[in-house]
């Protein structure tokens, strides 16, 4: 359990052992030989020379600040680098130099890790994995208040697409197997890892949700192979009021067969005090930091119930696409009337993501928001169906999706807009979205029999006054990164770490907009897109252009531009 610090308190880390020597024992052996003394002096001078050489190299490695930016010299030790925004904290800075400073800082964002021959290097995999046993944390500044420091796990890897379409060879370097290869002993086996042995990382962002631990229980106990699952929870709670997500529902000595008793070592919980919550984007950002090279990645809300053998089912659906860049994602169906007591689905319908339109204006910039999605018997049978949009409530993909499209740390107080940010950024890296043919989990909405209990669960916007105004700036950044606010001066929004949280270069956002009928200038969408998507037209046309190696659909060959087929009919 890793605990983020409260305001004004020191950070605390639980269940993480740090072994530090408690004493230093020095022994001496005196000698009267002059030659020994002379050798000691020569050695000391050599050490001092190396020290000053290292100090000089460290100074030269500091980021250079453009001349005229209010700083007298090119590199400074004395100025304060604000870790929350990566901006030099210098008074009386010339505003004309801000874009240049931001560009300078962006050049220091880590690129894809490459070896001497230019090949992408992927970090070592471990299984079982846990951040509890690592000393691999870093300090960041809370994006809401700008001064609270938080100790968080480092990302397992920076993006590995290297600004181009990721090769299949690189993709196969990501993903641990539950069992090592019998010959090589490696747990990184690529396609050779049997589907039933491929590991899954399941990320949950929970805000004061009593059902979080029930979701964990369901995920483990309904899985065909629970030993290949690892769960990472960002648990935003009020201690003493809210149950922790890794707290068993009953004491383990009374009911040892609970998942949180049987598989407690497969659950990493990052506990954060609720008043630090600034919405799902930042919480899921930390959840992405908990990823450690698992073969698959999935995320859902903290209040879902899983079907029996869900892990084998969703993997089979994923593999049936024959698309390494597939992301199976959708809004979930309500749990009521959807699942029997044995965990079997009662549904033969599924939602598909195709209905979205603009909202906003006024204080907050206009942005796309998904509406209610159509749920019908799938038109395409035997495989998941291609769709344009991504949903945060359920997503399943290969693990490299987390590596290449990490949640942006600098989008506090964003709720609507999260899905456009991840979806369009993923599109530019080369990922393709699909609606699962079969639902493997169902959502507990605050309706019907669940209305009374679900409506008692608090929401993060109870802190809206504390973080008033920051969501407006965050939305400007979000829209700017995905080119959805061309009317806004690019120098007016925060470009910090845009290489890490920005776009790929396989496709452009403009290609997405023109293909699916989105006018980012006039803030309009072509209506009735679902007639093209839900009825299977998109799937039939676009899957023909799947690259031979399975590395995504080749949108360079797509000339289709959606137009409303029924402009005179209501939406």
C-alpha positions in Angstrom: 0.0 0.0 0.0 1.5 3.3 -1.1 0.0 6.3 0.5 0.2 9.8 -0.9 0.8 12.6 1.6 -1.9 14.9 2.9 -1.4 18.6 2.6 1.1 19.7 5.2 2.1 16.2 6.1 5.1 14.1 5.3 4.6 11.5 2.7 4.1 8.0 4.0 4.8 4.7 2.4 3.4 1.6 3.9 4.6 -2.0 3.4 7.7 -0.8 1.6 10.9 -1.9 3.2 14.0 0.3 2.9 17.2 -1.3 4.2 19.7 1.4 5.1 22.9 0.7 7.0 22.6 1.9 10.6 26.3 2.4 11.2 29.6 2.7 9.2 32.5 0.8 10.5 35.9 2.0 9.5 39.2 0.2 10.1 42.6 1.7 9.8 46.0 0.2 9.4 48.7 2.8 10.0 52.0 2.6 8.2 55.1 4.6 8.6 56.2 4.1 5.0 56.6 7.4 3.1 55.8 5.7 -0.2 52.3 4.8 1.1 51.6 8.4 2.1 52.8 9.6 -1.4 50.5 7.1 -3.1 47.6 8.2 -0.9 48.2 11.8 -1.9 48.3 11.0 -5.6 45.1 8.9 -5.3 43.4 11.8 -3.5 44.3 14.3 -6.2 43.0 11.9 -8.8 39.6 11.6 -7.0 39.3 15.4 -6.7 40.0 15.8 -10.4 37.3 13.3 -11.3 34.9 15.0 -8.9 35.4 18.4 -10.5 35.1 16.9 -14.0 31.8 15.3 -13.0 30.5 18.6 -11.5 31.3 20.4 -14.8 29.5 17.8 -16.8 26.4 18.1 -14.5 26.3 21.8 -15.0 26.5 21.5 -18.8 23.6 18.9 -18.7 21.2 21.3 -17.1 18.5 22.7 -19.4 19.5 25.9 -21.1 17.2 28.9 -20.6 16.9 31.2 -23.7 18.7 34.5 -23.5 16.5 37.4 -22.5 14.2 35.3 -20.4 15.0 37.2 -17.3 17.9 35.0 -16.4 21.4 36.3 -16.6 23.2 33.1 -17.7 22.4 30.1 -19.8 22.3 27.5 -17.1 21.4 28.0 -13.4 21.5 26.0 -10.2 20.0 28.7 -8.2 16.6 29.1 -10.0 13.7 27.0 -9.0 12.3 24.5 -11.6 8.6 24.0 -10.8 8.0 20.3 -11.1 4.3 20.7 -11.5 4.6 22.8 -14.7 8.2 22.4 -15.7 8.5 26.2 -15.9 11.4 28.3 -14.7 10.2 30.3 -11.6 11.7 33.7 -12.4 10.2 37.0 -11.7 9.7 39.6 -14.4 10.0 37.1 -17.2 9.6 38.4 -20.7 6.3 37.0 -21.9 7.6 36.9 -25.5 10.1 34.3 -24.3 7.5 31.8 -22.8 7.1 29.7 -26.0 10.9 29.5 -26.4 11.3 28.4 -22.7 8.5 25.8 -23.1 10.1 24.5 -26.3 13.5 24.2 -24.5 12.0 22.2 -21.6 10.1 19.9 -24.0 13.3 18.9 -25.6 14.4 17.3 -22.3 11.4 15.0 -22.2 12.7 11.4 -22.4 12.4 9.8 -25.8 11.8 6.1 -26.6 14.6 4.1 -25.0 17.0 3.0 -27.8 20.0 0.8 -27.8 23.4 1.4 -29.5 22.0 0.1 -32.9 18.9 2.2 -32.7 16.6 -0.7 -31.7 13.9 0.1 -29.1 14.9 -1.2 -25.7 12.1 -2.3 -23.4 12.6 -2.6 -19.7 12.9 -6.0 -18.0 9.8 -7.8 -17.0 9.1 -9.5 -13.7 6.3 -11.8 -12.7 4.7 -11.7 -10.2 5.1 -8.0 -10.2 4.5 -5.3 -7.6 5.6 -1.7 -7.0 5.7 -2.6 -3.3 9.0 -4.2 -3.6 10.6 -1.4 -5.7 12.6 1.6 -4.8 11.6 3.3 -8.0 9.6 6.3 -7.0 9.8 9.9 -7.9 8.4 13.2 -6.5 5.8 15.1 -8.4 3.8 18.2 -7.6 0.1 17.9 -7.2 -1.5 19.5 -10.4 -4.4 21.0 -8.5 -2.7 23.1 -5.8 0.7 23.4 -7.3 2.7 22.9 -4.1 1.8 19.6 -2.4 4.5 17.0 -3.3 3.6 13.4 -3.9 5.8 10.3 -4.1 4.6 8.2 -7.0 5.9 5.1 -8.9 7.9 5.9 -12.0 6.5 4.9 -15.3 7.6 1.4 -16.3 8.7 2.7 -19.6 8.5 5.9 -21.7 6.6 5.6 -25.0 8.2 3.1 -27.4 6.6 4.1 -30.7 9.6 6.5 -31.3 7.4 8.9 -33.3 6.6 6.3 -36.0 4.4 3.3 -36.4 5.6 0.8 -33.8 6.9 -2.4 -35.4 5.5 -5.8 -34.5 8.9 -6.8 -33.3 8.9 -4.0 -30.8 5.3 -4.8 -29.8 6.2 -8.4 -29.0 8.8 -7.2 -26.5 6.0 -5.9 -24.3 4.1 -8.4 -22.2 4.9 -10.9 -19.5 3.8 -14.5 -19.5 2.6 -16.3 -16.3 4.9 -19.2 -17.0 8.5 -18.9 -18.4 9.7 -20.5 -21.6 10.9 -24.0 -20.8 14.0 -23.5 -22.9 15.1 -19.9 -22.4 13.5 -19.3 -19.0 12.1 -16.0 -20.3 8.7 -14.7 -19.4 8.7 -12.4 -22.5 7.4 -14.9 -25.1 5.4 -12.7 -27.5 2.9 -14.7 -29.5 4.4 -17.9 -28.2 2.9 -17.3 -24.8 -0.3 -19.3 -24.7 -3.4 -17.1 -24.3 -4.3 -18.7 -20.9 -0.9 -17.7 -19.5 -0.8 -14.1 -20.7 -0.8 -11.7 -17.8 -3.4 -8.9 -17.3 -3.0 -5.6 -15.5 -6.4 -4.2 -14.3 -6.4 -0.5 -13.3 -9.1 1.0 -11.1 -9.5 4.6 -10.1 -11.8 4.8 -7.1 -13.3 7.8 -5.4 -14.7 6.9 -1.9 -16.5 4.0 -3.5 -17.6 1.2 -1.1 -18.0 -1.2 -4.1 -14.3 -1.0 -5.1 -13.4 -4.1 -3.2 -16.4 -6.0 -4.5 -15.1 -5.2 -8.0 -11.7 -6.6 -7.1 -13.4 -9.7 -5.6 -15.4 -10.3 -8.7 -12.4 -9.8 -11.1 -10.3 -12.5 -9.3 -13.0 -15.0 -8.4 -14.7 -15.0 -11.8 -11.4 -15.2 -13.8 -10.5 -18.5 -15.4 -6.9 -18.0 -14.4 -6.7 -15.5 -11.5 -3.0 -16.1 -11.0 -2.2 -14.2 -14.2 -4.1 -11.1 -13.0 -2.7 -8.1 -11.2 -4.8 -5.2 -10.0 -3.7 -1.6 -9.4 -6.0 0.7 -7.5 -5.8 4.4 -7.0 -7.9 4.6 -3.8 -9.0 8.2 -3.0 -10.7 7.9 0.4 -11.3 9.6 3.7 -9.6 7.5 6.4 -12.0 6.4 9.1 -15.0 6.9 6.9 -14.5 4.9 3.7 -13.4 1.3 3.4 -10.1 0.8 1.7 -10.2 -1.1 -1.6 -7.7 -3.8 -0.4 -9.6 -4.3 2.9 -11.3 -7.8 2.9 -15.1 -7.6 3.2 -14.9 -10.1 6.0 -11.8 -11.0 8.2 -9.7 -13.5 6.4 -9.7 -15.8 9.5 -13.5 -16.0 9.1 -13.6 -16.3 5.3 -10.2 -17.1 3.9 -11.5 -17.8 0.4 -12.1 -14.2 -0.4 -10.0 -12.8 -3.3 -8.5 -10.2 -1.1 -7.2 -13.0 1.2 -6.1 -15.4 -1.6 -4.6 -12.9 -4.0 -3.7 -9.9 -1.7 -0.1 -10.0 -3.1 -1.5 -9.3 -6.6 -3.2 -6.0 -5.6 -1.2 -2.8 -5.5 -3.1 0.1 -3.9 -2.0 3.7 -4.1 -3.9 5.4 -1.3 -4.6 9.1 -1.7 -6.5 11.3 0.7 -9.8 12.3 -0.9 -9.2 16.1 -0.7 -6.3 15.7 -3.1 -8.6 14.3 -5.8 -8.8 16.3 -9.0 -10.8 13.9 -11.1 -10.4 10.6 -12.9 -7.6 11.8 -15.3 -5.0 12.4 -12.6 -6.1 9.2 -10.7 -5.8 7.1 -13.8 -2.5 8.8 -14.6 -1.2 7.3 -11.3 -2.8 4.0 -12.3 -0.8 4.0 -15.5 2.3 4.4 -13.4 1.5 1.2 -11.6 1.7 -0.8 -14.8 4.7 -3.2 -14.9 4.8 -4.8 -18.3 1.8 -7.1 -18.3 0.7 -8.6 -21.6 -2.7 -7.0 -21.5 -4.2 -3.9 -19.9 -7.8 -3.3 -18.8 -9.5 -0.6 -16.9 -13.0 -0.1 -15.6 -14.9 1.9 -13.1 -14.7 0.9 -9.4 -18.3 -0.5 -9.4 -18.6 -3.3 -11.9 -19.4 -7.0 -11.8 -17.5 -9.5 -14.0 -18.8 -12.5 -15.9 -17.5 -16.1 -15.4 -14.2 -16.7 -17.2 -14.1 -13.0 -18.4 -10.4 -13.0 -18.8 -10.4 -15.9 -21.3 -13.4 -14.4 -23.1 -12.1 -10.9 -23.6 -8.6 -12.2 -24.7 -10.3 -14.4 -27.3 -12.3 -11.4 -28.6 -9.1 -9.4 -28.7 -7.2 -12.0 -30.6 -10.0 -12.6 -33.1 -9.5 -9.1 -34.4 -6.0 -10.1 -35.6 -5.0 -6.5 -34.9 -2.2 -5.9 -32.5 -3.3 -2.3 -32.2 -6.9 -3.2 -31.3 -8.5 -1.6 -28.2 -11.8 -3.2 -27.1 -13.8 -0.4 -25.4 -17.4 0.6 -24.7 -19.9 2.1 -22.3 -21.1 -0.8 -20.0 -24.6 -2.1 -19.8 -26.4 -1.8 -16.4 -25.9 -4.9 -14.2 -29.6 -5.3 -13.4 -31.0 -8.1 -15.5 -27.7 -8.7 -17.2 -26.0 -11.5 -15.2 -27.1 -14.6 -13.3 -26.0 -15.7 -9.9 -23.3 -18.0 -11.4 -21.8 -15.1 -13.4 -23.2 -15.9 -16.8 -24.3 -13.1 -19.0 -28.0 -12.8 -19.8 -27.4 -10.3 -22.7 -27.0 -10.9 -26.4 -26.7 -7.2 -27.1 -23.8 -4.8 -26.6 -23.3 -1.0 -26.8 -21.2 0.5 -29.6 -19.5 3.9 -29.5 -20.7 6.2 -32.3 -22.9 9.0 -30.8 -21.1 12.2 -29.8 -21.6 15.9 -30.1 -20.3 19.2 -28.9 -21.0 20.8 -25.6 -19.6 23.6 -23.5 -18.9 27.2 -24.5 -18.8 30.1 -22.1 -16.2 29.7 -19.4 -15.2 26.2 -20.6 -14.2 25.7 -24.2 -16.5 23.7 -26.5 -15.6 20.0 -26.5 -16.9 16.7 -27.7 -18.9 14.6 -25.3 -20.3 11.1 -25.8 -24.0 10.7 -25.5 -26.1 7.6 -24.9 -24.8 4.8 -27.1 -27.0 2.4 -29.1 -27.2 -1.1 -27.7 -28.3 -3.8 -30.1 -27.5 -7.3 -31.2 -24.2 -7.0 -33.1 -24.4 -6.6 -36.8 -21.0 -8.1 -37.3 -20.8 -11.7 -36.0 -17.8 -13.7 -34.8 -15.5 -10.7 -34.1 -15.6 -7.4 -32.3 -16.8 -4.5 -34.4 -14.8 -1.5 -35.3 -15.9 1.9 -34.0 -14.4 5.4 -33.9 -14.5 6.3 -30.2 -12.9 5.2 -27.0 -14.6 4.8 -23.6 -13.0 5.2 -20.2 -15.5 3.0 -18.4 -14.2 -0.2 -20.0 -11.0 -0.6 -22.1 -9.0 -3.7 -23.0 -5.9 -3.8 -25.0 -2.3 -4.9 -25.3 -0.1 -3.6 -22.5 1.8 -1.3 -24.8 -1.3 1.0 -25.1 -0.5 2.2 -21.5 3.2 2.8 -22.5 2.4 4.7 -25.7 -0.7 6.6 -24.5 -0.2 7.5 -20.9 -2.8 9.6 -19.1 -1.8 13.2 -18.9 -0.8 14.3 -15.4 -1.7 17.9 -16.1 -5.4 17.7 -16.8 -6.9 18.3 -13.3 -10.6 18.6 -12.8 -11.4 17.1 -16.2 -14.3 14.7 -16.5 -15.9 15.3 -19.9 -13.0 15.4 -22.4 -11.0 12.5 -20.9 -12.2 10.1 -23.5 -11.5 12.4 -26.5 -8.0 12.9 -25.2 -7.0 9.3 -24.9 -9.0 8.2 -27.9 -7.6 10.7 -30.4 -4.1 10.4 -29.0 -4.4 6.7 -29.4 -5.6 7.1 -32.9 -2.5 9.1 -33.9 -0.2 6.4 -32.5 -2.0 3.8 -34.6 -4.5 2.2 -32.3 -8.0 1.1 -33.5 -11.1 1.0 -31.4 -13.6 -1.9 -31.3 -16.9 -2.6 -29.5 -16.6 -6.1 -27.9 -19.0 -8.6 -29.3 -19.8 -9.9 -25.8 -19.9 -8.0 -22.6 -17.6 -9.3 -19.9 -18.6 -7.0 -17.1 -21.6 -4.9 -16.2 -21.9 -1.5 -14.5 -23.7 -0.6 -11.2 -25.5 2.6 -12.3 -27.5 4.7 -9.8 -30.8 3.6 -11.2 -33.5 1.1 -10.2 -32.7 -1.0 -7.2 -29.1 0.5 -7.0 -30.2 4.1 -7.0 -30.4 4.4 -3.2 -26.9 3.0 -2.5 -25.1 4.5 -5.5 -26.5 8.0 -4.9 -24.8 8.0 -1.5 -21.4 7.6 -3.0 -19.6 11.0 -3.1 -18.0 12.5 -6.3 -14.7 14.2 -6.7 -16.4 17.5 -7.7 -17.2 18.0 -4.0 -13.8 19.7 -4.1 -14.7 22.0 -7.0 -14.3 25.2 -4.9 -10.9 24.1 -3.7 -9.6 23.7 -7.3 -11.8 26.4 -8.9 -10.7 27.5 -12.3 -8.0 24.9 -13.0 -10.3 22.8 -15.1 -10.6 25.6 -17.6 -6.9 25.7 -18.2 -6.7 22.0 -18.3 -9.4 21.8 -20.9 -7.5 24.4 -23.1 -4.4 22.1 -22.9 -6.5 19.0 -23.6 -8.1 20.5 -26.7 -4.8 22.1 -27.9 -2.9 18.8 -27.8 -5.5 17.1 -30.0 -5.9 20.1 -32.3 -9.6 20.6 -31.4 -9.3 24.4 -30.7 -7.6 25.9 -33.8 -9.1 29.3 -32.9 -7.0 29.5 -29.8 -3.4 30.9 -29.8 -1.1 27.9 -29.2 1.1 30.0 -26.9 -1.9 30.5 -24.5 -2.0 27.0 -23.2 0.5 24.8 -21.3 2.7 22.7 -23.5 4.6 21.0 -20.6 5.7 17.4 -21.4 3.8 17.4 -24.6 6.1 14.8 -26.1 5.1 12.4 -23.3 1.4 13.2 -23.2 0.9 14.3 -26.8 0.3 12.9 -30.3 1.8 10.1 -32.3 2.7 10.6 -36.0 1.1 7.6 -37.6 -2.1 9.5 -38.2 -3.2 13.1 -37.6 -6.1 14.3 -35.5 -7.3 16.1 -38.7 -7.6 12.7 -40.4 -9.8 11.5 -37.6 -12.0 14.6 -37.8 -12.5 14.5 -41.5 -13.1 10.8 -41.6 -15.9 10.9 -38.9 -17.5 14.2 -39.7 -16.2 16.5 -37.0 -15.9 20.2 -37.7 -13.5 21.6 -35.1 -13.7 25.2 -36.5 -17.5 25.5 -36.3 -17.9 23.1 -33.4 -20.4 20.8 -35.2 -20.6 17.1 -36.0 -22.3 15.3 -38.9 -25.4 13.6 -37.4 -26.3 9.9 -37.7 -22.8 8.5 -37.6 -24.2 5.4 -35.9 -25.8 4.4 -39.2 -22.3 4.0 -40.6 -20.8 2.4 -37.5 -23.5 0.4 -35.9 -24.8 -1.1 -39.1 -21.2 -2.4 -39.9 -20.3 -0.1 -42.7 -17.2 1.2 -41.0 -16.1 -2.3 -40.0 -16.5 -3.8 -43.4 -14.7 -1.0 -45.2 -11.9 -0.3 -42.8 -10.8 -3.8 -41.7 -10.0 -4.6 -45.3 -7.1 -2.1 -44.9 -5.6 -3.8 -41.8 -1.9 -4.0 -42.4 -0.6 -7.5 -43.3 1.5 -7.7 -40.1 -1.6 -6.8 -38.0 -0.2 -3.4 -36.9 -3.3 -1.4 -37.3 -5.5 -0.1 -40.1 -3.7 1.9 -42.8 -5.6 5.2 -42.8 -3.4 6.5 -45.5 -5.5 4.4 -47.8 -8.8 5.6 -46.5 -10.4 8.4 -48.4 -13.9 8.1 -46.8 -15.4 11.2 -45.3 -18.6 10.7 -43.4 -21.6 13.0 -44.3 -25.0 12.9 -42.6 -27.1 10.5 -44.7 -30.4 12.1 -43.3 -29.8 15.8 -42.6 -33.5 16.5 -42.4 -34.2 13.9 -39.8 -33.8 14.5 -36.1 -30.7 13.3 -34.4 
